[in-house]
Amino acid sequence: MYCKQRGRHGSHEHESFDFLGYTFRPRKAITRTGQVFVSFSPAVSNHAAKAMRQQIRSWRLHHRTTQSLEELARAVNPVVRGWINYYGRFHRSTLSKVVLRHLNEYLIRWAMWKYKPMRRSPRKAAVFLARVVRSRPDLFAHWRLVSIKAGVAGAG
């Protein structure tokens, strides 16, 4: 295994590996003084991210229209908090990009199924959830890391 990092400029066939749900590979990092350099560091692996997305899909949140947001949060927060604590330890932004945004898309779909005026408008549902985020940012464990954007593509 070739651990490409600062001071090592060579190339090798194997420059990354997976271990305990993390992928270790060269990534950009910033020193305390603000300098950018390449460091060999971990982030959530593609395999672990796929398993988390499958878990989110298996919850079928968008079909739980009889439940309130508070009930959904109570159901998913322990699991999501565990993911954030374990996989968010290193490169939390990678976890946000590949998993937690997926959960927001399902919450937008839930709002579209739950409320008739939002039925055909992912944008309206995203605006509704963005208002909820502003009023209750601690409702879902991941809302401190990932915001809900009003122009969500593929939410429907």
C-alpha positions as CSV (number, residue, x, y, z in Angstrom):
1,M,0.0,0.0,0.0
2,Y,1.4,3.4,-1.0
3,C,0.3,6.1,1.4
4,K,0.4,9.2,-0.8
5,Q,0.7,12.3,1.3
6,R,2.8,15.4,1.8
7,G,6.4,14.7,0.8
8,R,5.5,11.6,-1.2
9,H,4.9,12.5,-4.8
10,G,5.1,9.0,-6.4
11,S,2.3,6.9,-7.8
12,H,1.3,3.3,-7.2
13,E,-1.4,0.9,-8.3
14,H,-3.0,0.7,-4.8
15,E,-3.4,4.1,-3.2
16,S,-6.5,3.5,-1.1
17,F,-8.0,0.8,1.1
18,D,-11.2,0.1,3.1
19,F,-11.1,-0.8,6.8
20,L,-14.0,-0.8,9.4
21,G,-16.3,1.2,7.1
22,Y,-13.8,3.9,6.2
23,T,-11.9,4.4,3.0
24,F,-8.3,5.6,3.6
25,R,-6.9,7.6,0.7
26,P,-5.1,10.8,-0.2
27,R,-7.4,13.8,0.6
28,K,-6.9,17.5,0.8
29,A,-6.4,18.9,4.3
30,I,-5.7,22.3,5.8
31,T,-3.1,23.1,8.4
32,R,-3.8,25.3,11.4
33,T,-2.1,28.1,9.5
34,G,-4.5,27.6,6.5
35,Q,-2.1,25.9,4.1
36,V,-3.6,23.2,1.9
37,F,-1.8,19.9,1.7
38,V,-2.4,16.2,0.8
39,S,-2.9,13.8,3.7
40,F,-3.7,10.1,3.8
41,S,-6.9,10.1,5.8
42,P,-10.2,8.2,6.3
43,A,-13.8,9.0,5.4
44,V,-16.9,6.9,5.1
45,S,-16.5,4.2,2.5
46,N,-18.7,3.8,-0.5
47,H,-19.8,0.4,0.7
48,A,-20.8,1.7,4.1
49,A,-22.6,4.7,2.5
50,K,-24.5,2.4,0.3
51,A,-25.6,0.3,3.3
52,M,-26.8,3.5,5.1
53,R,-28.7,4.6,2.0
54,Q,-30.4,1.2,1.8
55,Q,-31.3,1.4,5.5
56,I,-32.9,4.8,4.9
57,R,-34.8,3.4,1.9
58,S,-36.0,0.4,4.0
59,W,-37.6,2.8,6.5
60,R,-40.0,3.9,3.8
61,L,-40.4,7.3,5.4
62,H,-42.3,8.8,2.5
63,H,-45.1,6.3,3.1
64,R,-45.5,7.0,6.9
65,T,-48.0,9.8,6.3
66,T,-49.9,8.9,9.5
67,Q,-46.9,9.9,11.6
68,S,-45.8,13.4,12.5
69,L,-42.3,14.8,12.0
70,E,-41.7,14.4,15.7
71,E,-42.6,10.7,15.5
72,L,-40.3,10.2,12.4
73,A,-37.5,12.0,14.2
74,R,-37.9,9.8,17.3
75,A,-37.7,6.7,15.1
76,V,-34.6,7.6,13.0
77,N,-32.6,9.9,15.3
78,P,-30.8,7.1,17.3
79,V,-29.6,5.4,14.2
80,V,-28.6,8.7,12.4
81,R,-26.9,10.0,15.6
82,G,-24.8,6.7,15.7
83,W,-23.8,7.2,12.0
84,I,-22.8,10.8,12.7
85,N,-20.8,9.8,15.8
86,Y,-19.0,6.9,14.1
87,Y,-18.6,7.9,10.4
88,G,-18.6,11.7,11.0
89,R,-15.4,11.5,13.1
90,F,-13.3,12.0,10.0
91,H,-14.4,14.1,7.0
92,R,-17.9,14.7,8.1
93,S,-18.7,16.5,4.9
94,T,-18.3,13.2,2.9
95,L,-21.0,11.6,5.2
96,S,-23.2,14.6,4.6
97,K,-22.8,14.5,0.8
98,V,-23.4,10.8,0.3
99,V,-25.8,9.8,3.0
100,L,-27.5,12.6,5.0
101,R,-28.7,14.5,2.0
102,H,-30.4,11.3,0.9
103,L,-32.4,11.3,4.2
104,N,-33.5,14.9,3.5
105,E,-34.8,13.8,0.1
106,Y,-37.0,11.2,1.8
107,L,-38.3,13.8,4.3
108,I,-39.2,16.0,1.3
109,R,-41.0,13.1,-0.3
110,W,-42.8,12.5,3.1
111,A,-44.1,16.1,3.0
112,M,-45.2,15.7,-0.6
113,W,-47.2,12.6,0.3
114,K,-48.5,14.0,3.6
115,Y,-49.7,17.4,2.5
116,K,-51.9,17.8,-0.6
117,P,-50.8,21.3,-1.6
118,M,-47.2,20.0,-1.9
119,R,-48.2,16.8,-3.8
120,R,-46.5,17.7,-7.1
121,S,-44.0,20.2,-5.9
122,P,-40.7,19.1,-4.3
123,R,-39.8,22.8,-4.0
124,K,-42.8,23.6,-1.9
125,A,-42.1,20.6,0.3
126,A,-38.4,21.7,0.7
127,V,-39.5,25.2,1.6
128,F,-41.9,23.8,4.2
129,L,-39.1,21.6,5.7
130,A,-36.7,24.5,5.6
131,R,-39.1,26.5,7.8
132,V,-39.3,23.6,10.2
133,V,-35.5,23.5,10.3
134,R,-35.3,27.2,11.1
135,S,-37.9,26.8,13.9
136,R,-36.7,23.5,15.3
137,P,-33.1,22.8,14.2
138,D,-32.6,20.0,16.7
139,L,-35.6,17.9,15.6
140,F,-33.6,15.6,13.4
141,A,-30.0,14.8,14.4
142,H,-28.6,15.5,10.9
143,W,-30.1,18.9,10.4
144,R,-27.1,20.7,12.1
145,L,-24.9,19.2,9.3
146,V,-27.1,19.3,6.2
147,S,-29.5,22.0,5.2
148,I,-32.6,21.6,3.1
149,K,-32.3,23.5,-0.1
150,A,-35.4,24.8,-1.7
151,G,-34.3,23.9,-5.2
152,V,-34.0,20.1,-4.6
153,A,-33.7,18.0,-7.7
154,G,-35.0,14.5,-7.8
155,A,-37.0,14.7,-4.7
156,G,-40.2,13.5,-6.3
